[in-house]
C-alpha cells in the first residue's frame, strides 16, 4: 500500500481520491483553520503527522512517504486573479514545497509527486511560470508528465479545468 502526505490539503480532495485508490495518508499540511476543522472532521487523522505552515517545516521533520501531493495556492496565476504570477503572494508557496523536496536526501524523497493547479498556470506570464514550475520539479529529480482535466468530464456539474503534474 502506497503511503502519501497531503500538502496544501484544503478539506481533503486529494486524500479522498488517493484513499479510494487504496493508498494510505500518513500526514497533512494545511494552514487555514476552517479547512483543518473540516479535514479532521471528515478523516481519521489521529496519529498522523501534521504541520500548519509549510513555510516553517524542515525537510527532516517530514516522515518518509511514497508520494507527496500538493495543490498549491493559485490566486496569483488564476485568470480570475490579478495574475501577478508564480512568485506572487500565496502562489509562491509552491517554492516552499519544492524546497522541502530538495532538502530530502535522495533515499528519503517520495518516489512520486502529484501537483495540481488552475489551468491559468499554463498561460501565466506568457507561459514562463509553467516552465519555471516544471523546471523546479525536474531539479528535484523528477521526470514529469502533465495534463489538463476538466471536472465536467467526470460527472461533476461544473466547468473546472485543472492542470495535474505527475512526477
C-alpha positions as a Markdown table, in Angstrom:
| # | Residue | x | y | z |
|---|---|---|---|---|
| 1 | Unk | 0.0 | 0.0 | 0.0 |
| 2 | Unk | 1.4 | 3.4 | -1.0 |
| 3 | Unk | 1.7 | 5.9 | 1.7 |
| 4 | Unk | 1.2 | 9.6 | 1.0 |
| 5 | Unk | 1.4 | 13.1 | 2.6 |
| 6 | Unk | -1.2 | 15.7 | 1.6 |
| 7 | Unk | 0.3 | 19.3 | 1.3 |
| 8 | Unk | -2.0 | 22.3 | 0.9 |
| 9 | Unk | -4.6 | 19.8 | 2.0 |
| 10 | Unk | -7.6 | 22.0 | 2.0 |
| 11 | Unk | -10.6 | 19.8 | 3.0 |
| 12 | Unk | -9.0 | 16.7 | 1.5 |
| 13 | Unk | -9.9 | 16.3 | -2.1 |
| 14 | Unk | -6.6 | 14.6 | -2.9 |
| 15 | Unk | -6.9 | 12.4 | 0.2 |
| 16 | Unk | -10.4 | 11.3 | -0.8 |
| 17 | Unk | -9.2 | 10.2 | -4.3 |
| 18 | Unk | -6.0 | 8.6 | -3.2 |
| 19 | Unk | -7.6 | 6.7 | -0.3 |
| 20 | Unk | -10.3 | 5.4 | -2.8 |
| 21 | Unk | -7.4 | 4.2 | -4.9 |
| 22 | Unk | -6.2 | 2.1 | -2.0 |
| 23 | Unk | -3.4 | 4.5 | -0.6 |
| 24 | Unk | -2.9 | 5.5 | 3.0 |
| 25 | Unk | -2.5 | 9.0 | 4.2 |
| 26 | Unk | 0.2 | 9.4 | 6.9 |
| 27 | Unk | 0.1 | 13.2 | 7.3 |
| 28 | Unk | -1.1 | 16.5 | 6.0 |
| 29 | Unk | -0.2 | 20.2 | 6.0 |
| 30 | Unk | -2.8 | 22.9 | 5.9 |
| 31 | Unk | -2.8 | 26.4 | 7.4 |
| 32 | Unk | -6.5 | 27.5 | 7.0 |
| 33 | Unk | -8.1 | 26.7 | 10.4 |
| 34 | Unk | -11.5 | 26.2 | 8.9 |
| 35 | Unk | -10.2 | 23.8 | 6.3 |
| 36 | Unk | -8.3 | 21.9 | 9.0 |
| 37 | Unk | -11.5 | 21.7 | 11.1 |
| 38 | Unk | -13.4 | 20.2 | 8.1 |
| 39 | Unk | -10.5 | 17.9 | 7.2 |
| 40 | Unk | -10.2 | 16.4 | 10.7 |
| 41 | Unk | -14.0 | 16.0 | 10.9 |
| 42 | Unk | -14.1 | 14.1 | 7.7 |
| 43 | Unk | -10.9 | 11.9 | 8.1 |
| 44 | Unk | -9.4 | 10.0 | 10.9 |
| 45 | Unk | -6.2 | 11.9 | 11.4 |
| 46 | Unk | -5.3 | 10.6 | 14.8 |
| 47 | Unk | -1.6 | 9.7 | 15.0 |
| 48 | Unk | -0.8 | 11.3 | 11.6 |
| 49 | Unk | 2.0 | 13.8 | 11.0 |
| 50 | Unk | 0.6 | 17.4 | 10.8 |
| 51 | Unk | 2.0 | 20.8 | 10.1 |
| 52 | Unk | 0.0 | 24.0 | 9.8 |
| 53 | Unk | 2.5 | 26.2 | 8.0 |
| 54 | Unk | 4.6 | 25.0 | 5.1 |
| 55 | Unk | 7.0 | 27.9 | 5.4 |
| 56 | Unk | 8.0 | 26.7 | 8.9 |
| 57 | Unk | 8.6 | 23.0 | 8.1 |
| 58 | Unk | 12.0 | 21.5 | 7.8 |
| 59 | Unk | 12.6 | 18.6 | 5.4 |
| 60 | Unk | 13.8 | 16.4 | 8.1 |
| 61 | Unk | 10.6 | 16.8 | 10.1 |
| 62 | Unk | 8.5 | 15.1 | 7.4 |
| 63 | Unk | 8.1 | 11.3 | 7.6 |
| 64 | Unk | 9.0 | 9.1 | 4.7 |
| 65 | Unk | 6.2 | 8.6 | 2.3 |
| 66 | Unk | 5.9 | 7.1 | -1.2 |
| 67 | Unk | 4.0 | 10.1 | -2.6 |
| 68 | Unk | 3.6 | 13.7 | -1.9 |
| 69 | Unk | 0.5 | 15.5 | -3.3 |
| 70 | Unk | 0.1 | 19.3 | -3.4 |
| 71 | Unk | -2.5 | 21.7 | -4.7 |
| 72 | Unk | -0.6 | 24.9 | -4.0 |
| 73 | Unk | -2.4 | 28.2 | -3.9 |
| 74 | Unk | -3.5 | 29.5 | -7.3 |
| 75 | Unk | -4.7 | 33.1 | -6.8 |
| 76 | Unk | -1.7 | 34.8 | -8.5 |
| 77 | Unk | -1.8 | 32.6 | -11.6 |
| 78 | Unk | -5.6 | 32.2 | -12.0 |
| 79 | Unk | -7.3 | 34.1 | -14.8 |
| 80 | Unk | -9.8 | 35.2 | -12.1 |
| 81 | Unk | -7.0 | 36.9 | -10.2 |
| 82 | Unk | -4.6 | 39.8 | -10.7 |
| 83 | Unk | -2.1 | 37.5 | -12.5 |
| 84 | Unk | 1.0 | 38.5 | -10.5 |
| 85 | Unk | 2.5 | 35.1 | -11.4 |
| 86 | Unk | 4.0 | 32.2 | -9.6 |
| 87 | Unk | 6.1 | 34.5 | -7.5 |
| 88 | Unk | 3.0 | 36.4 | -6.4 |
| 89 | Unk | 1.5 | 36.3 | -2.9 |
| 90 | Unk | 0.4 | 32.8 | -1.9 |
| 91 | Unk | 1.2 | 31.2 | -5.2 |
| 92 | Unk | 4.9 | 31.5 | -4.2 |
| 93 | Unk | 4.2 | 28.9 | -1.5 |
| 94 | Unk | 4.9 | 26.3 | -4.3 |
| 95 | Unk | 8.6 | 27.1 | -3.8 |
| 96 | Unk | 8.4 | 26.1 | -0.2 |
| 97 | Unk | 7.1 | 22.7 | -1.4 |
| 98 | Unk | 10.0 | 22.5 | -3.8 |
| 99 | Unk | 12.5 | 23.4 | -1.1 |
| 100 | Unk | 11.1 | 20.6 | 1.1 |
| 101 | Unk | 11.7 | 18.1 | -1.7 |
| 102 | Unk | 15.2 | 19.5 | -2.4 |
| 103 | Unk | 16.0 | 19.2 | 1.3 |
| 104 | Unk | 15.4 | 15.5 | 1.4 |
| 105 | Unk | 18.2 | 13.1 | 0.8 |
| 106 | Unk | 17.6 | 11.1 | -2.4 |
| 107 | Unk | 16.8 | 7.9 | -0.4 |
| 108 | Unk | 14.1 | 9.8 | 1.7 |
| 109 | Unk | 12.4 | 11.6 | -1.2 |
| 110 | Unk | 8.9 | 10.4 | -2.2 |
| 111 | Unk | 9.1 | 8.2 | -5.3 |
| 112 | Unk | 6.1 | 10.1 | -6.7 |
| 113 | Unk | 4.7 | 13.6 | -6.6 |
| 114 | Unk | 1.3 | 14.8 | -7.8 |
| 115 | Unk | 0.8 | 18.6 | -8.2 |
| 116 | Unk | -2.5 | 20.3 | -9.1 |
| 117 | Unk | -3.2 | 23.9 | -10.0 |
| 118 | Unk | -5.6 | 26.0 | -12.1 |
| 119 | Unk | -5.3 | 26.0 | -15.9 |
| 120 | Unk | -4.2 | 29.6 | -15.7 |
| 121 | Unk | -0.8 | 28.4 | -14.6 |
| 122 | Unk | -0.2 | 27.4 | -18.2 |
| 123 | Unk | -0.6 | 31.0 | -19.5 |
| 124 | Unk | 0.7 | 33.0 | -16.5 |
| 125 | Unk | 3.5 | 35.3 | -17.6 |
| 126 | Unk | 3.1 | 34.1 | -21.2 |
| 127 | Unk | 3.8 | 30.5 | -20.1 |
| 128 | Unk | 7.1 | 31.3 | -18.4 |
| 129 | Unk | 5.6 | 30.5 | -15.0 |
| 130 | Unk | 4.6 | 27.0 | -16.0 |
| 131 | Unk | 8.1 | 26.5 | -17.5 |
| 132 | Unk | 9.6 | 27.6 | -14.1 |
| 133 | Unk | 7.2 | 25.3 | -12.3 |
| 134 | Unk | 8.3 | 22.3 | -14.4 |
| 135 | Unk | 12.0 | 23.2 | -14.1 |
| 136 | Unk | 11.8 | 23.4 | -10.3 |
| 137 | Unk | 10.2 | 20.0 | -10.0 |
| 138 | Unk | 12.7 | 18.5 | -12.5 |
| 139 | Unk | 15.5 | 20.0 | -10.5 |
| 140 | Unk | 14.2 | 17.9 | -7.6 |
| 141 | Unk | 14.9 | 14.8 | -9.6 |
| 142 | Unk | 11.5 | 14.0 | -11.1 |
| 143 | Unk | 10.6 | 13.1 | -14.7 |
| 144 | Unk | 7.3 | 14.8 | -15.3 |
| 145 | Unk | 4.1 | 14.4 | -17.3 |
| 146 | Unk | 1.2 | 16.9 | -17.2 |
| 147 | Unk | -2.3 | 17.2 | -18.5 |
| 148 | Unk | -5.4 | 19.4 | -18.1 |
| 149 | Unk | -8.5 | 17.8 | -16.8 |
| 150 | Unk | -12.0 | 19.2 | -16.5 |
| 151 | Unk | -14.3 | 18.1 | -13.7 |
| 152 | Unk | -17.3 | 18.3 | -16.0 |
| 153 | Unk | -15.9 | 15.3 | -17.9 |
| 154 | Unk | -16.1 | 13.2 | -14.7 |
| 155 | Unk | -19.7 | 13.8 | -13.7 |
| 156 | Unk | -19.2 | 16.9 | -11.7 |
| 157 | Unk | -21.8 | 19.6 | -12.6 |
| 158 | Unk | -19.2 | 22.4 | -13.1 |
| 159 | Unk | -16.6 | 23.5 | -15.6 |
| 160 | Unk | -13.4 | 23.3 | -13.5 |
| 161 | Unk | -10.2 | 22.9 | -15.5 |
| 162 | Unk | -7.0 | 22.0 | -13.6 |
| 163 | Unk | -3.5 | 21.0 | -14.7 |
| 164 | Unk | -2.2 | 17.9 | -13.0 |
| 165 | Unk | 1.6 | 17.3 | -13.0 |
| 166 | Unk | 2.9 | 13.8 | -12.1 |
| 167 | Unk | 6.5 | 13.1 | -11.3 |
